[in-house]
């Protein structure tokens, strides 16, 4: 993720108020110990944002997340836990442990090639793809 949310907003003409800038910073810093997005939902974002600026309302967080999503800056995920989760829109896939809730981000060139080949086979050019693998830990390994 070389481009920040702030840079993407500028490139897409999305105005950044001080409150939006704080929300963008919090989303950008939403990382696990491994440097991957921790895929926060709006309630979690609000909790983190309100520690920085208690004047920011949850409605502002909702509106900002929706604006960023509609602008193609954020991607919304439904990892089957009943919450809409968000992260910077970039090219990677997810492995989701349905028991622990752990989410592992990965990129696999072979999968990318297969997706393109399938689209071409049917007369299409692949524009975007999202792969989510729902798993449980294999205790035999």
N, C-alpha and C positions, 0 to 999 in steps of 0.2 A: 504494500500500500504506500506508494511513493507520494501520491497526491492527497492533501488533507481535505476535509470537508469544506473548510473555508475557501481553499483554492477552487474546488469544484463549484461552489456557490458563485464565486466570481466569474468563472468560465461560463456558467449557465445563466448569468444575469439575476441570480437570486439575491435580494437585498439582505444584508446581515445586520440586524439591530444588535445592540449590546446583549440582549437576552438570547437571541438566536445564536450569537457567537459563543456564549457560555454553554448552551445546549450542544452545539457542534463540538466544542472542546471536550465535554463530558462523554459524548458518543465516541469521539476519537480515542479517548483514553480508556475506554471500556475493554480491558484486556484480561486474559487469564495469565497465570504464571508462565505459560508457554508463549505468550505474545499474540495469541489468537483472540478474536472478539469474544466477549462473554455473552453476546447476544441479549442485551437487556430489553425488558419490556418497558412500556411507558411509565408504569408505577416505579420501577427501579430507577429509570432515568430521572424522574421527578424527585425521588429521594436523594439522589446524588446532586442534582442541580440545586435543590433547595438548601443544601449545606453551603453552597457557594453564594447564592443569592436567594434569600427567603422570600423576596418579593415576586419571584417568578411563580406563576400559578400552574397547576396541572393542566389547565385548559391551554395555556401557552405552549407547554411541552407537547401536548397532543397536536395542536395546530402546526407547530414547527416540524414535528416528525412527519406529519402528513404532507407538508410542503416539500420537505426533503425527499420523501418517497415519490411524490408526483413529479418531481424534477429529475428523478433517476439517480439521485445522490445516495439515498439509502435503499436497502432492500428489506422488505418485510418477509418474515418467515413464520410458518406455523409448524412447530416441531411436535405437534400432537399432544401438547401439554396444556392446551386451553388458553395460551397467551400468545399474542402477536409480539414477535421479537424482531429487533432491528440491528442492522450492521451496515457498514459502508458497502456500497454496491461494487464488488469486484469479482474477478473470475476464480471461484473455488467451489468445492463441493463439501458436503457434510456427512459425517458418520455419527449417528445419534444412538447412544446407549439408552434404550427405553426403560431400563431399571434404575440407573443412577442419574440419568439426565445429562450426562457428560456429552459434549458436542466437540468433535474433532474436525477441524478444517483440513482439506487436502486438495491437491491438484495432481492429476494423473494424465500424462500426455497420451497414453494409450486410449483412455476413455474419451479424451477430447477428439482424437482421430476417429474413433468409432462413431461418435455423435455426428461429426461432419459427414462421414461416409454414409450413414443412414439417411441424413437429410438429402444428400446428393442422389442417392439411389432412388429417392422418391421425387426427384426433380426440384429440390429446394436448396437454398443457401442458408446455412445455419447462422442465425443472428445472435442467439443467446441460449444458454442451457443451464439447468439447475438440477443437480443430482443430490438426493437425500437418501442415505442408506440407514434403515432402522435396524438395530442389532441388539444382541445381548452378549455379554462377555463369555467367551469360550473358556470354561474352567479347565479344559484338558490341555491348554497351552500355557 
